[in-house]
Amino acid sequence: MKLRVEGPLIGQSRACEPILRALPNWFGLEASAQAYITQTDLLPTFIAITDGSTVGFLTLKQHSGTAAEIVVMGVLPHYHRRGVGRALVERAEDYLRRTGTSFLQVKTLSERHPDPNYARTRAFYKAVGFVELEEFTEIWDTDSPCLQMIKYLL
Ligand SMILES: CC(C)(COP(=O)(O)OP(=O)(O)OC[C@H]1O[C@@H](n2cnc3c(N)ncnc32)[C@H](O)[C@@H]1OP(=O)(O)O)[C@@H](O)C(=O)NCCC(=O)NCCS
């Protein structure tokens, strides 16, 4: 598969919304899907393109000069486990290193929640080098415990 990653770009909701809509097991809550769609317009976003269409994206938020966060990312189901997610993370990390960012975090559902889909998400983040930092019940709600993961960008 010939894959190209572009970014960082803003104004990417048109490319990213179909991907979010194709992942209802992760982004099925309309309010949060809408919030993510807005973020892909406002925040720096990387898009993965193959066969002339966008098959994955990753959106970053810069928290400080040295710290950033993956606020959302997704890959069309048909393209899972084909290296698209890893390519997006690697490209975002290259960009962050060049701009002096050393710490990259991501928040996801903790393993205290039984959702098997998010177990796969955590496996992905671990595979690309994130480690578990802290769990929070105050950030989302007590039924959705939040796991903060972090990676030091060497
Ligand atoms: C998480 C996600 C972005 C990963 O993208 P992807 O393109 O499928 O991931 P990659 O193919 O680059 O996988 C890289 C490595 O992560 C690990 N990994 C990925 N998916 C996995 C899964 N379902 N189970 C276990 N490990 C997994 C593997 O080690 C994999 O390497 P390998 O295939 O050589 O074994 C994608 O599955 C997705 O869109 N999930 C739904 C939305 C989501 O979870 N978004 C993140 C929360 S905002």
PDBQT file of the ligand as one rigid body, heavy atoms in Angstrom, charges set to zero:
ROOT
HETATM    1  C1  LIG A 201      -6.072   2.968  17.000  1.00  0.00    +0.000 C 
HETATM    2  C2  LIG A 201      -5.920   3.109  15.481  1.00  0.00    +0.000 C 
HETATM    3  C3  LIG A 201      -5.755   4.595  15.129  1.00  0.00    +0.000 C 
HETATM    4  C4  LIG A 201      -4.655   2.338  15.058  1.00  0.00    +0.000 C 
HETATM    5  O1  LIG A 201      -4.462   2.515  13.674  1.00  0.00    +0.000 OA
HETATM    6  P1  LIG A 201      -3.930   1.310  12.750  1.00  0.00    +0.000 P 
HETATM    7  O2  LIG A 201      -3.599   1.894  11.440  1.00  0.00    +0.000 OA
HETATM    8  O3  LIG A 201      -4.908   0.192  12.788  1.00  0.00    +0.000 OA
HETATM    9  O4  LIG A 201      -2.600   0.870  13.541  1.00  0.00    +0.000 OA
HETATM   10  P2  LIG A 201      -1.251   0.248  12.934  1.00  0.00    +0.000 P 
HETATM   11  O5  LIG A 201      -1.571  -0.701  11.842  1.00  0.00    +0.000 OA
HETATM   12  O6  LIG A 201      -0.302   1.337  12.598  1.00  0.00    +0.000 OA
HETATM   13  O7  LIG A 201      -0.732  -0.580  14.196  1.00  0.00    +0.000 OA
HETATM   14  C5  LIG A 201       0.546  -0.363  14.790  1.00  0.00    +0.000 C 
HETATM   15  C6  LIG A 201       0.708  -1.399  15.901  1.00  0.00    +0.000 C 
HETATM   16  O8  LIG A 201      -0.229  -1.144  16.962  1.00  0.00    +0.000 OA
HETATM   17  C7  LIG A 201      -0.680  -2.386  17.513  1.00  0.00    +0.000 C 
HETATM   18  N1  LIG A 201      -2.119  -2.541  17.247  1.00  0.00    +0.000 N 
HETATM   19  C8  LIG A 201      -2.875  -1.855  16.364  1.00  0.00    +0.000 A 
HETATM   20  N2  LIG A 201      -4.150  -2.273  16.392  1.00  0.00    +0.000 NA
HETATM   21  C9  LIG A 201      -4.194  -3.275  17.305  1.00  0.00    +0.000 A 
HETATM   22  C10 LIG A 201      -5.227  -4.138  17.754  1.00  0.00    +0.000 A 
HETATM   23  N3  LIG A 201      -6.471  -4.061  17.252  1.00  0.00    +0.000 N 
HETATM   24  N4  LIG A 201      -4.934  -5.064  18.691  1.00  0.00    +0.000 NA
HETATM   25  C11 LIG A 201      -3.682  -5.168  19.184  1.00  0.00    +0.000 A 
HETATM   26  N5  LIG A 201      -2.635  -4.382  18.785  1.00  0.00    +0.000 NA
HETATM   27  C12 LIG A 201      -2.908  -3.439  17.858  1.00  0.00    +0.000 A 
HETATM   28  C13 LIG A 201       0.102  -3.496  16.794  1.00  0.00    +0.000 C 
HETATM   29  O9  LIG A 201       1.299  -3.731  17.527  1.00  0.00    +0.000 OA
HETATM   30  C14 LIG A 201       0.419  -2.826  15.471  1.00  0.00    +0.000 C 
HETATM   31  O10 LIG A 201       1.551  -3.361  14.839  1.00  0.00    +0.000 OA
HETATM   32  P3  LIG A 201       1.401  -4.751  13.978  1.00  0.00    +0.000 P 
HETATM   33  O11 LIG A 201       0.161  -4.628  13.146  1.00  0.00    +0.000 OA
HETATM   34  O12 LIG A 201       2.671  -4.757  13.177  1.00  0.00    +0.000 OA
HETATM   35  O13 LIG A 201       1.310  -5.845  14.996  1.00  0.00    +0.000 OA
HETATM   36  C15 LIG A 201      -7.132   2.498  14.705  1.00  0.00    +0.000 C 
HETATM   37  O14 LIG A 201      -7.281   1.160  15.088  1.00  0.00    +0.000 OA
HETATM   38  C16 LIG A 201      -8.436   3.229  14.939  1.00  0.00    +0.000 C 
HETATM   39  O15 LIG A 201      -8.818   4.104  14.160  1.00  0.00    +0.000 OA
HETATM   40  N6  LIG A 201      -9.154   2.848  16.014  1.00  0.00    +0.000 N 
HETATM   41  C17 LIG A 201     -10.437   3.432  16.302  1.00  0.00    +0.000 C 
HETATM   42  C18 LIG A 201     -10.332   4.843  16.815  1.00  0.00    +0.000 C 
HETATM   43  C19 LIG A 201      -9.374   5.002  17.968  1.00  0.00    +0.000 C 
HETATM   44  O16 LIG A 201      -9.174   4.118  18.794  1.00  0.00    +0.000 OA
HETATM   45  N7  LIG A 201      -8.759   6.193  18.028  1.00  0.00    +0.000 N 
HETATM   46  C20 LIG A 201      -7.858   6.532  19.108  1.00  0.00    +0.000 C 
HETATM   47  C21 LIG A 201      -8.614   7.133  20.239  1.00  0.00    +0.000 C 
HETATM   48  S1  LIG A 201      -8.870   8.841  19.941  1.00  0.00    +0.000 SA
ENDROOT
TORSDOF 0
